[in-house]
Every structure is written in C-alpha cells, then in structure tokens.
Amino acid sequence: MRGVSLLKSLVSWVGSWITFIIALAVMAGFWFGCYMAVKTWAPEYLHYFDLGLWIAGGLAGVMLVFNEPIVVLATGASRVKEPLALGSERKLWNAVMAVSGSMMIKPRVYLLPDLGMNAISFGWGIPFMSAVGATQGAVHSLSDEELQAVMAHEVGHILNKDILISTAMAASVMVMALTGWLLMRVAPWTGGRRSSSSESSSGGIAILVFLVVGGVMYIFGRLLGSVLQAFVSRQREYVADTTSARIMGSGEPLISALRKVTGYPSIGSDVAAAAVGFLCTADPNPEDMMATHPSLSDRIYHLKDLSGE
C-alpha cells in the first residue's frame, strides 16, 4: 500500500517470529537443564516436572478460553451491538468495521468506561473468535482516522496471532514458577517416587535439589521469563503498528494517535492495567522496567522508517 514498504513490513514480521522462537527455546533450554539436574541427583522427584507442566498448561488453557469474559470483568467493558449503537458506540463500531472488513474478520466490539485513552484486543486470538475495544476517552479524543488507525493496530494483533503468543509465553513462565515452587515447598514434605531399579538420592542431595534447583527455577526462571516475555511483546507491538500502517496506507494516522494515547494510557484500575496491559495499544504502566511496549519515540521512528521518511 501507498507509503508503506512491504519489504520492511516483511522483515519486521519475520524478525518478531524469530524473537518469539528464540525466547521459547531459551526457556525450554533452561527448563531442560533443571530437569537434567534433578534426573541426575534426585530422579525420584522428576514427577514434579510433569505436575508443573499439567498445572501450567491447564491455567494457560483457562486464560485463553475465558480470556474475553476475564477482560470484560476486569475492565467493565460493555458490548457494542451495531443495531443499537449510538454516539460513542457508533463511532467505535464504524472504526472497527472500516479496518476489519478488508481483512475478512469481524471481531466483537466493546466500549470501556475509562476516560483514559487506550484500546485492547482479546479473546481467543483468531479471526471470528476475538474481540477489540477502546476506552471512552480514546473514542471521544481521537479523530475518526486516528481511531481507525488504533483499531487497525488491535486488529493486527488478531491477524498476527499475538494473543496466542502472549499465552504461550505466559505459560512458559508459569511452568518455571510452578515447578520451582513444587520442588521447594511440596517435595520436601511428600518424598519422591522410589523406583525399584534405582536407589533414592541421599537426604542431603535431595535438600540441595529442593533449595537450589527449585529456587533457581522459581526466582530466576520467573525473572528470565518476564524479561523474555516483555521483549517478545515489544517486538509484536512493532508488527501490529506495521499492520495498522498497511491497512491505513500510511503510518501517520497511528503516529498522531499514539502521541495522544501515550499521554494518558489508562485502561481502568491498577489491577486491570497489570492484568491486561500487555493486550493494549499503549502500556498503562510505561515506566515499569518490564514494560511490554516500546517507547513512543521508537514506535514513531519505526513507523516513519516503513515509509522511508
């Protein structure tokens, strides 16, 4: 499309997927190293790794399947139904339909009551099973073109499977944290599964496994996972920005909108911001050292670079 380099868009998209694959590989390698340590020194406790995987997988499944009602409950969002849409709801509905129709998707639309300026994509993360929303503040303060650019960014998250990617990264962090917690807090009281073909580890080695391996998985695994999760999320934001620029034909409408939105990116309560901030157009907590979004200046530079400006 006009003003947007398809080659640069492709490079950005490929780079974001490479980042995601590398991050998952690092997490998997870290998990495997801890697994081998326990297998070597205390094999009767390996079943806690299976338990951690099952629990984390179950929680990730719940997070994904019930993502939409969880976000609605956390933010107080209300569903916009086209036949009844008036005022702010009509403006938001028109913006979403304008940018999603050409992409052959029709996400459910929600209006969030917050007076801050932000938008969000949520749901299952696949076309026809996802939702987008914007705050009252964003709908009131942004022009029609700016609002369309912001909603194109959110539609981009759906097209690029970013909700699924975020869930996968969150699941990897939960696997680390839960397995480490089980080794530290549960294993010492329950004992291991003794195998008739191998002797159990000595008490001293078992305690070392509980404290060292469990502690490393719980603390360092969470820290490493959070850093990687934030890094991957920032790369996906660039790709969603690129998608918005391609849908709109230029990055300028989104640049204009981001300059307004980042000034007051509230999405609701602090709890809601912490829970759903990574799904938003702008990070509700931009000063957080684990910020899930690039800085405004970096995003503007990226958008201008797409057009060769």
N, C-alpha and C positions, 0 to 999 in steps of 0.2 A: 504493500500500500504506500501511498504518497508519503515521502519524507521519512520513511522507516526502512532501515536496511535489513533485508531478510537474512543476509549472511550473518550480520551481528546478532540478530534475534536467534538464529540457529545456534551460534556459538554460545550464547548465554544459556539457552535451553539445555544443550549438551553438557556444558560446564556444571549446571546445577544438578543434573543427574549423576555426573561423576562424583561431585561432592557428597551426595547422598550415599552412593555405593561405598565410597572410601570410609565415610563415617560409620556405616553399618559394619564394614569389615574390621575397623579398629575396635569397635565394641565387641564383635564376635571373637576377635583375637584375644582381647583382654579376658573375656569370659572363658575361653578355651584354656588360657594359661592358668587361671584359677582352678578350673576343672582338673587339669593335669596335676596340679599341686596336691589337691585333695585325693585324687586317684593314686598318687604315689605314696602319700604318707598316711592317709586315713580313708581307704576305699569304702569302708562300711558306711560312710556319710555321703556318698555320691547321690543318694536318692533325694537329697535336699535340692540338688540342681534341677532334677525333674519336677519337684514340687514348685520351685520358684518359676520355672517355665510355664507350668499349668496355671498357677495363680495369676501371673502377669498376663498370660495370653487371655485368660478369662476376663480380667479387668479391662484389657485393651479392647476386647470384643464388646463389652458393655459400653465403653466410652464411644465406640464407633456407632453401634446400633442405636444407642439412645442419645447420640450427640445433639440432635435437634431439640428434643424436649429439655435436655440439660441446659443448653444455651438459652432457650426461651425462659426457663425458670430463673436462671442466673441474672438475666438482663431485663426481665419484664417485657420482652418483645411481644407485639401483637401482630397477628397475621393480616396481611393486606389482601382483600378479595376484590378482584377487578370490578365486578358489577356494582360494588358498594363504595369503591374508592373515591374519595373527595379530598380536596385541599392537598395537604402534605402527602397523604396516601396516594392520591392520583399522580402527583409529580414523581414520587418514588417508583410507582408501578410503571409509568411511561419510560422512565430512565432505564429500568431493568429490561423491559421488553425491547427497547431500542437497541441495546447492546447484546442481548442474548438471542434474539431472533435469527441473526445471521450465523450464529454458532450452533444452531439446531438444538438448543437446550431451553428449558423453561423452568428455572428454579422457583421454589416458593419464595414469597416476598414478605419480609417482616419490617415493621417500623419500631425502633427502640425509643423509649421515652426520654432518654438522657439529652440534656441541652448541649453537651459537648459535640464535637464533630468527628465522627468515625463511621466506619462501615465494617461489615463482617460477612464471611462465608462459612457455612457449617452444614451439618447433615452427614450423609454417607460419603460425600466427596466424589460422586459420579453423576453424570448428566441424568436428569429426571428424578434423582433421589437426593437432591441437595437444596439448600436454601441460601438466600442472601438477605442482608438487612442493612439499614442505615439509621443513624440517630436522628431525632427531631432537629437537633442543631445543624447537622450536615444538610438535611433537606431544606431547611429554612435559609441557610447561609450560602450555599453553593448555587451557582447558576445552573441552568439546565445542562449545558455542555460539561461543566465541571462535575456535576453529579453523575452524568453518564460515564465519564472517564473513571470515576471512583468505582462505580458499579461494574464497569468493564474489568477493572483490576480484580474485583471479587469473583466475577465470572471466570477470569483467568485462573484463579486458584482451583476452581472446579475442573476446568479443562485440563490443567496440569497435574491433577491428582494430588494436590498439596495436602488435603485433609488426610488422605491415606498415608502420605509420607510422614506427616506430623504424628499420626497414631503409631506408625512403625517405630519412630524414634523414641516416643514416649514409652512404648512397650519395652524397648531395649534398656532404657534407664530403669524401669520397674523390675525387669529380670535381675539386673545387678543388685539393686537395693533390697529386693525381697530375698534373694538367695543369700546375700551377706547377712541380712537380719536373721534369717532362719539358722544360719551357721553359728552366729554369735549368741542368740537368745534362746533358741529352741533345742538345737542339737546337744548342748551340754546336759540337758535335763532328760532327754529321751533316749540317748545312746544311739549307736549305729546298728545297721543290719549286718549281723555277723554271717559270713559265708563259710560253709564247711570246707571250702577249698583254699581258704586263706585265713590267716590269723588276724585278729583285730589289732589296730595300732595301739601303742602304749598310751597310758593316760597322759603323759607329758606331751607327746606329739599331738594327741587329739586336742588338748587345750591350746597348743600353739596354732593348730589349724583353725579352731574356733575364733581365737582372738586376732590372729594375723590375717589369714585368708578372708575370714568373714568381715573383719574390719576394713580391709582394703577394698573388698567388693562393695561394701555398704557406703563408705565415705568417698574413696577415690573414684569408684565406679559412678556414683551419683554426680560427683563434680565433673569428671570427664564426660559423662553422658550429657549433662546440662550444657557444657561448653560446645560439644559437637551438635547438640540439638539446636542451640541458638545460631551456630554457624550455618547449618543447613537451612534453617528458617530464613536467615538473611539472604541466602542465595536464591531461595524460592521467591522472595519478595521482588528481587530484580526481574525474575522471569514473569511474574504477574504484572509488573509495571510494563514490561515489554509487550505482553498480550494486550494491555489496555491501549498502548500506543498503536499497535497494529489494528485493533478494532476501530479506534477513533481516527486513524490515518495520520496522527501526529502525537507527540508526547506533550505538547504544550498544554492541552486541557488538564492533564493529570498533574503537571508541574504546578499550574495555577491552583488546583485543588489542594495539593499536598502542602503548599505554603500556608493555606488557611487551616487545613485539618491538623497539622502538627503543632499549631499554636494552642489547641485545646482538644486533645485527642481522647477525652473521657468516654467511657463506654458504660458507666454505671458505678457501682460501689467498688471499693478496693478489692473485695473478694472476687467480684465479677471480672475486674481487669486482670487479676492474676490468673483466673481460670480460663479466660477466652482471649486474652490479649494477643496471643500468637496467631489468632484467626483474623485479626483486624487489619484495616488498611494502614493504620498508624499505631505504633506501640503506645498503649495507655501509660506505660511506665518507661519513658525513653531514657531516663537517667540510670536505669538498672544496668549493672555491669554485665548482666546476661541478656541484654536487650535482644529481642527476636527480630528487629527491623534495622536496616541500615540507617545511617544518619540522613537527614533531609538533603544535605549538600551532596552526598554520594548518590542518592537516588536521582537528583536533578542532573548531575553530571552524566549518569548512566543514560537517562532519557535523552539528553541532548546529544550524547555520543551516537545514539541509534540513528539520529538524523544527520550525523556528520557536522554538527554545529560546533 
